[in-house]
Amino acid sequence: MSLQRKDWIMSLADKLAATRAASAGRIPPERAAIMHRATDDLRKSGILDRIVAVGRPAPAFELANHDGRRVSSADLVAAGPLVLSFFRGSW
């Protein structure tokens, strides 16, 4: 399935570039420097070489559920398709 881009739909890269441009003037220079150093440190760590490519299976993992019990991704996948959603909480 191919994604057809329309003028009113921004790609993730476009959205990230727009966010960077909009925040550039609002972030104090000393904080921006910290963020840039942290980003550079992540790049130097080799983390980009370990990213799972689009369309590739994710490695098996376990996470705690709402009760604190460990849940295995392998068990969930065995029961059917698994969707991961990352939510930046505000609690």
Biopython code that builds the backbone (N, CA, C, O; Angstrom):
import numpy as np
from Bio.PDB.StructureBuilder import StructureBuilder

atoms = [
    (1, "MET", "N", (0.852, -1.173, 0.000)),
    (1, "MET", "CA", (0.000, 0.000, 0.000)),
    (1, "MET", "C", (0.890, 1.226, 0.000)),
    (1, "MET", "O", (1.790, 1.334, 0.832)),
    (2, "SER", "N", (0.659, 2.132, -0.899)),
    (2, "SER", "CA", (1.468, 3.343, -0.931)),
    (2, "SER", "C", (0.656, 4.509, -0.390)),
    (2, "SER", "O", (-0.559, 4.589, -0.570)),
    (3, "LEU", "N", (1.358, 5.397, 0.268)),
    (3, "LEU", "CA", (0.722, 6.583, 0.827)),
    (3, "LEU", "C", (0.777, 7.679, -0.219)),
    (3, "LEU", "O", (1.861, 8.078, -0.645)),
    (4, "GLN", "N", (-0.369, 8.165, -0.634)),
    (4, "GLN", "CA", (-0.394, 9.266, -1.580)),
    (4, "GLN", "C", (-0.471, 10.556, -0.788)),
    (4, "GLN", "O", (-1.364, 10.743, 0.038)),
    (5, "ARG", "N", (0.476, 11.439, -1.050)),
    (5, "ARG", "CA", (0.542, 12.682, -0.306)),
    (5, "ARG", "C", (-0.308, 13.746, -0.985)),
    (5, "ARG", "O", (-0.233, 13.940, -2.198)),
    (6, "LYS", "N", (-1.100, 14.414, -0.201)),
    (6, "LYS", "CA", (-1.909, 15.523, -0.700)),
    (6, "LYS", "C", (-1.335, 16.799, -0.111)),
    (6, "LYS", "O", (-0.634, 16.766, 0.900)),
    (7, "ASP", "N", (-1.633, 17.915, -0.742)),
    (7, "ASP", "CA", (-1.077, 19.188, -0.286)),
    (7, "ASP", "C", (-1.424, 19.487, 1.166)),
    (7, "ASP", "O", (-0.617, 20.089, 1.874)),
    (8, "TRP", "N", (-2.590, 19.088, 1.621)),
    (8, "TRP", "CA", (-3.020, 19.418, 2.970)),
    (8, "TRP", "C", (-2.522, 18.427, 4.009)),
    (8, "TRP", "O", (-2.751, 18.623, 5.203)),
    (9, "ILE", "N", (-1.854, 17.379, 3.588)),
    (9, "ILE", "CA", (-1.297, 16.401, 4.520)),
    (9, "ILE", "C", (0.200, 16.622, 4.607)),
    (9, "ILE", "O", (0.910, 16.583, 3.602)),
    (10, "MET", "N", (0.673, 16.858, 5.834)),
    (10, "MET", "CA", (2.112, 17.024, 6.041)),
    (10, "MET", "C", (2.719, 15.686, 6.426)),
    (10, "MET", "O", (2.121, 14.917, 7.178)),
    (11, "SER", "N", (3.897, 15.414, 5.913)),
    (11, "SER", "CA", (4.603, 14.208, 6.329)),
    (11, "SER", "C", (5.161, 14.439, 7.728)),
    (11, "SER", "O", (5.213, 15.575, 8.199)),
    (12, "LEU", "N", (5.573, 13.379, 8.384)),
    (12, "LEU", "CA", (6.169, 13.509, 9.710)),
    (12, "LEU", "C", (7.391, 14.412, 9.658)),
    (12, "LEU", "O", (7.578, 15.250, 10.540)),
    (13, "ALA", "N", (8.227, 14.252, 8.634)),
    (13, "ALA", "CA", (9.423, 15.091, 8.510)),
    (13, "ALA", "C", (9.046, 16.562, 8.385)),
    (13, "ALA", "O", (9.702, 17.422, 8.973)),
    (14, "ASP", "N", (7.987, 16.859, 7.621)),
    (14, "ASP", "CA", (7.527, 18.242, 7.478)),
    (14, "ASP", "C", (7.040, 18.796, 8.812)),
    (14, "ASP", "O", (7.339, 19.935, 9.169)),
    (15, "LYS", "N", (6.284, 17.976, 9.546)),
    (15, "LYS", "CA", (5.769, 18.416, 10.846)),
    (15, "LYS", "C", (6.900, 18.674, 11.829)),
    (15, "LYS", "O", (6.875, 19.658, 12.569)),
    (16, "LEU", "N", (7.895, 17.789, 11.835)),
    (16, "LEU", "CA", (9.034, 17.975, 12.738)),
    (16, "LEU", "C", (9.821, 19.229, 12.378)),
    (16, "LEU", "O", (10.242, 19.973, 13.263)),
    (17, "ALA", "N", (10.021, 19.466, 11.089)),
    (17, "ALA", "CA", (10.736, 20.668, 10.651)),
    (17, "ALA", "C", (9.964, 21.923, 11.046)),
    (17, "ALA", "O", (10.562, 22.904, 11.488)),
    (18, "ALA", "N", (8.647, 21.901, 10.890)),
    (18, "ALA", "CA", (7.826, 23.053, 11.268)),
    (18, "ALA", "C", (7.874, 23.284, 12.775)),
    (18, "ALA", "O", (7.937, 24.428, 13.225)),
    (19, "THR", "N", (7.844, 22.217, 13.548)),
    (19, "THR", "CA", (7.923, 22.338, 15.006)),
    (19, "THR", "C", (9.267, 22.903, 15.426)),
    (19, "THR", "O", (9.333, 23.776, 16.292)),
    (20, "ARG", "N", (10.346, 22.409, 14.815)),
    (20, "ARG", "CA", (11.689, 22.935, 15.117)),
    (20, "ARG", "C", (11.769, 24.423, 14.813)),
    (20, "ARG", "O", (12.283, 25.200, 15.617)),
    (21, "ALA", "N", (11.260, 24.815, 13.655)),
    (21, "ALA", "CA", (11.319, 26.220, 13.251)),
    (21, "ALA", "C", (10.497, 27.096, 14.194)),
    (21, "ALA", "O", (10.927, 28.190, 14.560)),
    (22, "ALA", "N", (9.321, 26.619, 14.587)),
    (22, "ALA", "CA", (8.455, 27.401, 15.467)),
    (22, "ALA", "C", (9.031, 27.534, 16.869)),
    (22, "ALA", "O", (8.857, 28.566, 17.517)),
    (23, "SER", "N", (9.710, 26.502, 17.337)),
    (23, "SER", "CA", (10.235, 26.537, 18.705)),
    (23, "SER", "C", (11.608, 27.187, 18.797)),
    (23, "SER", "O", (12.057, 27.527, 19.892)),
    (24, "ALA", "N", (12.279, 27.364, 17.664)),
    (24, "ALA", "CA", (13.652, 27.899, 17.680)),
    (24, "ALA", "C", (13.739, 29.240, 18.394)),
    (24, "ALA", "O", (14.686, 29.472, 19.145)),
    (25, "GLY", "N", (12.791, 30.111, 18.181)),
    (25, "GLY", "CA", (12.831, 31.428, 18.814)),
    (25, "GLY", "C", (12.318, 31.451, 20.236)),
    (25, "GLY", "O", (12.553, 32.419, 20.959)),
    (26, "ARG", "N", (11.622, 30.406, 20.654)),
    (26, "ARG", "CA", (11.030, 30.382, 21.996)),
    (26, "ARG", "C", (11.909, 29.710, 23.032)),
    (26, "ARG", "O", (11.734, 29.938, 24.229)),
    (27, "ILE", "N", (12.847, 28.892, 22.600)),
    (27, "ILE", "CA", (13.696, 28.156, 23.541)),
    (27, "ILE", "C", (14.941, 28.987, 23.825)),
    (27, "ILE", "O", (15.649, 29.386, 22.900)),
    (28, "PRO", "N", (15.210, 29.251, 25.109)),
    (28, "PRO", "CA", (16.417, 30.013, 25.451)),
    (28, "PRO", "C", (17.665, 29.304, 24.914)),
    (28, "PRO", "O", (17.724, 28.074, 24.916)),
    (29, "PRO", "N", (18.661, 30.071, 24.455)),
    (29, "PRO", "CA", (19.857, 29.479, 23.844)),
    (29, "PRO", "C", (20.548, 28.433, 24.715)),
    (29, "PRO", "O", (21.038, 27.432, 24.192)),
    (30, "GLU", "N", (20.598, 28.642, 26.030)),
    (30, "GLU", "CA", (21.279, 27.665, 26.892)),
    (30, "GLU", "C", (20.525, 26.335, 26.929)),
    (30, "GLU", "O", (21.145, 25.274, 27.001)),
    (31, "ARG", "N", (19.208, 26.387, 26.880)),
    (31, "ARG", "CA", (18.427, 25.144, 26.839)),
    (31, "ARG", "C", (18.533, 24.480, 25.470)),
    (31, "ARG", "O", (18.612, 23.256, 25.370)),
    (32, "ALA", "N", (18.533, 25.288, 24.426)),
    (32, "ALA", "CA", (18.691, 24.739, 23.076)),
    (32, "ALA", "C", (20.028, 24.020, 22.952)),
    (32, "ALA", "O", (20.114, 22.966, 22.321)),
    (33, "ALA", "N", (21.079, 24.591, 23.558)),
    (33, "ALA", "CA", (22.405, 23.961, 23.510)),
    (33, "ALA", "C", (22.377, 22.604, 24.208)),
    (33, "ALA", "O", (22.982, 21.647, 23.726)),
    (34, "ILE", "N", (21.679, 22.515, 25.337)),
    (34, "ILE", "CA", (21.553, 21.244, 26.064)),
    (34, "ILE", "C", (20.833, 20.216, 25.189)),
    (34, "ILE", "O", (21.246, 19.059, 25.111)),
    (35, "MET", "N", (19.765, 20.644, 24.541)),
    (35, "MET", "CA", (19.002, 19.735, 23.681)),
    (35, "MET", "C", (19.846, 19.255, 22.500)),
    (35, "MET", "O", (19.796, 18.080, 22.136)),
    (36, "HIS", "N", (20.618, 20.159, 21.905)),
    (36, "HIS", "CA", (21.475, 19.776, 20.773)),
    (36, "HIS", "C", (22.564, 18.800, 21.213)),
    (36, "HIS", "O", (22.875, 17.847, 20.499)),
    (37, "ARG", "N", (23.144, 19.043, 22.396)),
    (37, "ARG", "CA", (24.171, 18.119, 22.907)),
    (37, "ARG", "C", (23.572, 16.742, 23.156)),
    (37, "ARG", "O", (24.175, 15.725, 22.813)),
    (38, "ALA", "N", (22.391, 16.712, 23.752)),
    (38, "ALA", "CA", (21.735, 15.426, 24.028)),
    (38, "ALA", "C", (21.435, 14.680, 22.727)),
    (38, "ALA", "O", (21.618, 13.465, 22.649)),
    (39, "THR", "N", (20.977, 15.401, 21.716)),
    (39, "THR", "CA", (20.706, 14.782, 20.418)),
    (39, "THR", "C", (21.988, 14.239, 19.801)),
    (39, "THR", "O", (22.008, 13.125, 19.278)),
    (40, "ASP", "N", (23.053, 15.024, 19.864)),
    (40, "ASP", "CA", (24.346, 14.565, 19.339)),
    (40, "ASP", "C", (24.843, 13.334, 20.091)),
    (40, "ASP", "O", (25.366, 12.398, 19.486)),
    (41, "ASP", "N", (24.675, 13.340, 21.425)),
    (41, "ASP", "CA", (25.092, 12.186, 22.229)),
    (41, "ASP", "C", (24.334, 10.927, 21.814)),
    (41, "ASP", "O", (24.918, 9.848, 21.720)),
    (42, "LEU", "N", (23.032, 11.069, 21.567)),
    (42, "LEU", "CA", (22.241, 9.919, 21.121)),
    (42, "LEU", "C", (22.744, 9.401, 19.780)),
    (42, "LEU", "O", (22.885, 8.193, 19.588)),
    (43, "ARG", "N", (23.013, 10.314, 18.857)),
    (43, "ARG", "CA", (23.530, 9.888, 17.544)),
    (43, "ARG", "C", (24.852, 9.154, 17.694)),
    (43, "ARG", "O", (25.062, 8.116, 17.066)),
    (44, "LYS", "N", (25.752, 9.689, 18.531)),
    (44, "LYS", "CA", (27.076, 9.087, 18.725)),
    (44, "LYS", "C", (26.996, 7.737, 19.434)),
    (44, "LYS", "O", (27.904, 6.915, 19.308)),
    (45, "SER", "N", (25.913, 7.506, 20.177)),
    (45, "SER", "CA", (25.778, 6.256, 20.928)),
    (45, "SER", "C", (25.542, 5.052, 20.019)),
    (45, "SER", "O", (25.691, 3.909, 20.453)),
    (46, "GLY", "N", (25.177, 5.297, 18.769)),
    (46, "GLY", "CA", (24.884, 4.203, 17.849)),
    (46, "GLY", "C", (23.432, 3.764, 17.874)),
    (46, "GLY", "O", (23.072, 2.774, 17.237)),
    (47, "ILE", "N", (22.600, 4.485, 18.597)),
    (47, "ILE", "CA", (21.194, 4.095, 18.723)),
    (47, "ILE", "C", (20.485, 4.058, 17.370)),
    (47, "ILE", "O", (19.566, 3.263, 17.170)),
    (48, "LEU", "N", (20.909, 4.916, 16.443)),
    (48, "LEU", "CA", (20.259, 4.939, 15.129)),
    (48, "LEU", "C", (20.477, 3.645, 14.357)),
    (48, "LEU", "O", (19.674, 3.287, 13.496)),
    (49, "ASP", "N", (21.565, 2.946, 14.667)),
    (49, "ASP", "CA", (21.848, 1.672, 13.996)),
    (49, "ASP", "C", (20.964, 0.540, 14.510)),
    (49, "ASP", "O", (20.894, -0.524, 13.893)),
    (50, "ARG", "N", (20.288, 0.762, 15.636)),
    (50, "ARG", "CA", (19.460, -0.287, 16.241)),
    (50, "ARG", "C", (17.963, -0.040, 16.055)),
    (50, "ARG", "O", (17.141, -0.762, 16.620)),
    (51, "ILE", "N", (17.610, 0.962, 15.276)),
    (51, "ILE", "CA", (16.200, 1.265, 15.045)),
    (51, "ILE", "C", (15.587, 0.173, 14.171)),
    (51, "ILE", "O", (16.188, -0.268, 13.191)),
    (52, "VAL", "N", (14.392, -0.251, 14.540)),
    (52, "VAL", "CA", (13.674, -1.244, 13.740)),
    (52, "VAL", "C", (13.106, -0.528, 12.519)),
    (52, "VAL", "O", (12.392, 0.465, 12.656)),
    (53, "ALA", "N", (13.418, -1.026, 11.337)),
    (53, "ALA", "CA", (12.970, -0.401, 10.093)),
    (53, "ALA", "C", (11.468, -0.589, 9.899)),
    (53, "ALA", "O", (10.870, -1.539, 10.404)),
    (54, "VAL", "N", (10.889, 0.329, 9.165)),
    (54, "VAL", "CA", (9.466, 0.251, 8.839)),
    (54, "VAL", "C", (9.186, -1.082, 8.151)),
    (54, "VAL", "O", (9.903, -1.490, 7.236)),
    (55, "GLY", "N", (8.133, -1.750, 8.607)),
    (55, "GLY", "CA", (7.739, -3.018, 8.012)),
    (55, "GLY", "C", (8.432, -4.240, 8.597)),
    (55, "GLY", "O", (8.085, -5.372, 8.259)),
    (56, "ARG", "N", (9.408, -4.019, 9.469)),
    (56, "ARG", "CA", (10.125, -5.132, 10.096)),
    (56, "ARG", "C", (9.463, -5.451, 11.435)),
    (56, "ARG", "O", (8.908, -4.559, 12.076)),
    (57, "PRO", "N", (9.517, -6.710, 11.863)),
    (57, "PRO", "CA", (8.933, -7.053, 13.163)),
    (57, "PRO", "C", (9.733, -6.433, 14.306)),
    (57, "PRO", "O", (10.960, -6.352, 14.255)),
    (58, "ALA", "N", (9.025, -6.008, 15.314)),
    (58, "ALA", "CA", (9.672, -5.466, 16.511)),
    (58, "ALA", "C", (10.219, -6.617, 17.344)),
    (58, "ALA", "O", (9.662, -7.715, 17.313)),
    (59, "PRO", "N", (11.290, -6.390, 18.081)),
    (59, "PRO", "CA", (11.794, -7.443, 18.961)),
    (59, "PRO", "C", (10.790, -7.718, 20.086)),
    (59, "PRO", "O", (10.013, -6.843, 20.467)),
    (60, "ALA", "N", (10.820, -8.928, 20.601)),
    (60, "ALA", "CA", (9.934, -9.288, 21.715)),
    (60, "ALA", "C", (10.289, -8.450, 22.939)),
    (60, "ALA", "O", (11.449, -8.102, 23.155)),
    (61, "PHE", "N", (9.271, -8.132, 23.732)),
    (61, "PHE", "CA", (9.490, -7.330, 24.934)),
    (61, "PHE", "C", (8.416, -7.652, 25.958)),
    (61, "PHE", "O", (7.406, -8.282, 25.644)),
    (62, "GLU", "N", (8.647, -7.214, 27.181)),
    (62, "GLU", "CA", (7.658, -7.321, 28.251)),
    (62, "GLU", "C", (7.487, -5.956, 28.879)),
    (62, "GLU", "O", (8.453, -5.211, 29.047)),
    (63, "LEU", "N", (6.249, -5.630, 29.227)),
    (63, "LEU", "CA", (5.935, -4.385, 29.923)),
    (63, "LEU", "C", (4.938, -4.684, 31.032)),
    (63, "LEU", "O", (4.227, -5.688, 30.989)),
    (64, "ALA", "N", (4.894, -3.818, 32.008)),
    (64, "ALA", "CA", (3.906, -3.956, 33.077)),
    (64, "ALA", "C", (2.573, -3.395, 32.590)),
    (64, "ALA", "O", (2.527, -2.355, 31.933)),
    (65, "ASN", "N", (1.488, -4.097, 32.922)),
    (65, "ASN", "CA", (0.168, -3.585, 32.560)),
    (65, "ASN", "C", (-0.349, -2.673, 33.673)),
    (65, "ASN", "O", (0.404, -2.310, 34.577)),
    (66, "HIS", "N", (-1.614, -2.306, 33.612)),
    (66, "HIS", "CA", (-2.193, -1.388, 34.598)),
    (66, "HIS", "C", (-2.189, -1.958, 36.015)),
    (66, "HIS", "O", (-2.242, -1.198, 36.982)),
    (67, "ASP", "N", (-2.126, -3.300, 36.155)),
    (67, "ASP", "CA", (-2.066, -3.947, 37.475)),
    (67, "ASP", "C", (-0.637, -4.147, 37.956)),
    (67, "ASP", "O", (-0.411, -4.569, 39.090)),
    (68, "GLY", "N", (0.328, -3.845, 37.094)),
    (68, "GLY", "CA", (1.719, -4.094, 37.440)),
    (68, "GLY", "C", (2.198, -5.479, 37.028)),
    (68, "GLY", "O", (3.364, -5.817, 37.229)),
    (69, "ARG", "N", (1.294, -6.292, 36.445)),
    (69, "ARG", "CA", (1.693, -7.621, 35.970)),
    (69, "ARG", "C", (2.434, -7.499, 34.651)),
    (69, "ARG", "O", (2.111, -6.647, 33.823)),
    (70, "ARG", "N", (3.443, -8.365, 34.456)),
    (70, "ARG", "CA", (4.237, -8.358, 33.230)),
    (70, "ARG", "C", (3.430, -8.978, 32.090)),
    (70, "ARG", "O", (2.814, -10.032, 32.249)),
    (71, "VAL", "N", (3.445, -8.311, 30.952)),
    (71, "VAL", "CA", (2.752, -8.791, 29.759)),
    (71, "VAL", "C", (3.784, -8.939, 28.650)),
    (71, "VAL", "O", (4.558, -8.020, 28.383)),
    (72, "SER", "N", (3.790, -10.093, 28.011)),
    (72, "SER", "CA", (4.756, -10.402, 26.957)),
    (72, "SER", "C", (4.172, -10.074, 25.584)),
    (72, "SER", "O", (3.040, -10.449, 25.279)),
    (73, "SER", "N", (4.944, -9.377, 24.766)),
    (73, "SER", "CA", (4.482, -9.087, 23.403)),
    (73, "SER", "C", (4.306, -10.380, 22.609)),
    (73, "SER", "O", (3.410, -10.476, 21.770)),
    (74, "ALA", "N", (5.149, -11.365, 22.869)),
    (74, "ALA", "CA", (5.043, -12.643, 22.155)),
    (74, "ALA", "C", (3.696, -13.310, 22.447)),
    (74, "ALA", "O", (3.076, -13.879, 21.549)),
    (75, "ASP", "N", (3.245, -13.240, 23.704)),
    (75, "ASP", "CA", (1.944, -13.812, 24.055)),
    (75, "ASP", "C", (0.812, -13.070, 23.350)),
    (75, "ASP", "O", (-0.142, -13.685, 22.875)),
    (76, "LEU", "N", (0.924, -11.755, 23.286)),
    (76, "LEU", "CA", (-0.118, -10.962, 22.639)),
    (76, "LEU", "C", (-0.154, -11.220, 21.134)),
    (76, "LEU", "O", (-1.234, -11.342, 20.556)),
    (77, "VAL", "N", (1.004, -11.302, 20.498)),
    (77, "VAL", "CA", (1.076, -11.566, 19.055)),
    (77, "VAL", "C", (0.521, -12.951, 18.740)),
    (77, "VAL", "O", (-0.094, -13.150, 17.692)),
    (78, "ALA", "N", (0.735, -13.908, 19.639)),
    (78, "ALA", "CA", (0.209, -15.258, 19.424)),
    (78, "ALA", "C", (-1.319, -15.252, 19.385)),
    (78, "ALA", "O", (-1.933, -16.113, 18.756)),
    (79, "ALA", "N", (-1.928, -14.275, 20.061)),
    (79, "ALA", "CA", (-3.386, -14.192, 20.099)),
    (79, "ALA", "C", (-3.955, -13.382, 18.931)),
    (79, "ALA", "O", (-5.166, -13.393, 18.707)),
    (80, "GLY", "N", (-3.103, -12.686, 18.192)),
    (80, "GLY", "CA", (-3.577, -11.874, 17.065)),
    (80, "GLY", "C", (-2.686, -10.663, 16.866)),
    (80, "GLY", "O", (-1.669, -10.521, 17.545)),
    (81, "PRO", "N", (-3.059, -9.787, 15.940)),
    (81, "PRO", "CA", (-2.232, -8.607, 15.663)),
    (81, "PRO", "C", (-2.052, -7.733, 16.907)),
    (81, "PRO", "O", (-2.945, -7.623, 17.748)),
    (82, "LEU", "N", (-0.891, -7.126, 16.997)),
    (82, "LEU", "CA", (-0.550, -6.273, 18.136)),
    (82, "LEU", "C", (-0.291, -4.863, 17.634)),
    (82, "LEU", "O", (0.485, -4.663, 16.699)),
    (83, "VAL", "N", (-0.934, -3.892, 18.249)),
    (83, "VAL", "CA", (-0.731, -2.487, 17.912)),
    (83, "VAL", "C", (-0.081, -1.805, 19.102)),
    (83, "VAL", "O", (-0.560, -1.916, 20.230)),
    (84, "LEU", "N", (1.019, -1.094, 18.844)),
    (84, "LEU", "CA", (1.690, -0.329, 19.893)),
    (84, "LEU", "C", (1.330, 1.130, 19.731)),
    (84, "LEU", "O", (1.366, 1.673, 18.627)),
    (85, "SER", "N", (0.987, 1.758, 20.831)),
    (85, "SER", "CA", (0.678, 3.180, 20.811)),
    (85, "SER", "C", (1.477, 3.850, 21.916)),
    (85, "SER", "O", (1.382, 3.463, 23.081)),
    (86, "PHE", "N", (2.255, 4.840, 21.555)),
    (86, "PHE", "CA", (3.059, 5.560, 22.534)),
    (86, "PHE", "C", (2.363, 6.876, 22.842)),
    (86, "PHE", "O", (2.126, 7.692, 21.952)),
    (87, "PHE", "N", (2.039, 7.070, 24.113)),
    (87, "PHE", "CA", (1.312, 8.254, 24.538)),
    (87, "PHE", "C", (2.164, 9.029, 25.521)),
    (87, "PHE", "O", (2.638, 8.480, 26.515)),
    (88, "ARG", "N", (2.352, 10.283, 25.246)),
    (88, "ARG", "CA", (3.082, 11.144, 26.170)),
    (88, "ARG", "C", (2.081, 11.628, 27.208)),
    (88, "ARG", "O", (1.304, 12.552, 26.967)),
    (89, "GLY", "N", (2.116, 10.987, 28.359)),
    (89, "GLY", "CA", (1.159, 11.290, 29.407)),
    (89, "GLY", "C", (1.342, 12.679, 29.990)),
    (89, "GLY", "O", (2.414, 13.277, 29.892)),
    (90, "SER", "N", (0.296, 13.171, 30.587)),
    (90, "SER", "CA", (0.356, 14.487, 31.219)),
    (90, "SER", "C", (-0.093, 14.391, 32.674)),
    (90, "SER", "O", (-0.739, 15.291, 33.211)),
    (91, "TRP", "N", (0.267, 13.278, 33.287)),
    (91, "TRP", "CA", (-0.149, 13.085, 34.666)),
    (91, "TRP", "C", (0.882, 13.547, 35.636)),
    (91, "TRP", "O", (0.677, 13.450, 36.847)),
]
sb = StructureBuilder()
sb.init_structure("model")
sb.init_model(0)
sb.init_chain("A")
sb.init_seg("    ")
for serial, (resi, resn, name, xyz) in enumerate(atoms, 1):
    if name == "N":
        sb.init_residue(resn, " ", resi, " ")
    sb.init_atom(name, np.array(xyz, "f"), 0.0, 1.0, " ", f" {name:<3s}", serial, name[0])
structure = sb.get_structure()
